[in-house]
Amino acid sequence: MEAIKTREEQKATPGCHTNQGTVKVFSKTITINTRERTELINLSEELCDFVESTGVKDGYVQISSLHTTAGIFINEWQDALLTDMRSMIEQIVPRELYYRHNDPEFSDCDRHNADSHLRNVVVGHSLSVPVSEGKVVLGRWQSVIMAEFDGPNERKAFLQVFGI
């Protein structure tokens, strides 16, 4: 069924975009190669290109990190701020502290990456972004950012667009 907009629906909620149709779902896994232990990667262009390629006009795109030591969030992509973000993350969860996860007496993890797991708890691993009129809805300064906390590494993120 093709998307339908009626005049009555448009009059009912002025300034509101209305759409109807059959829901479609598109999924894709992307690979990101990181070079540093703590690194921020802008995924906005890849996310927007994927959404536009699906033909979905209205709905949501979900992006999830498939790792427990890499997160996803939205913020401004600006060099000074990116440096501040990395510094803040390192201050909130310092690498040098004692963590049971890193202690062979309590854990079989040989990567000594407890800080990376805890940083992911702070940042989060997924988010949903609206899609309207075929475009990802982000504010003027917003970017979708993947945060690597245990690099260098090969990372995967799962993208899923659903809508009409």
Secondary structure, DSSP 8 states (H G I E B T S, - for coil): ------HHHHHHSTT--------EEEEEEEEEE--SSSEEEE-HHHHHHHHHHHT--SEEEEEEESSSSEEEEEE---HHHHHHHHHHHHHHS-SSS--GGG-TTT---SS--HHHHHHHHHH-SEEEEEEETTEE---TT-EEEEEESS-S-EEEEEEEEEE-
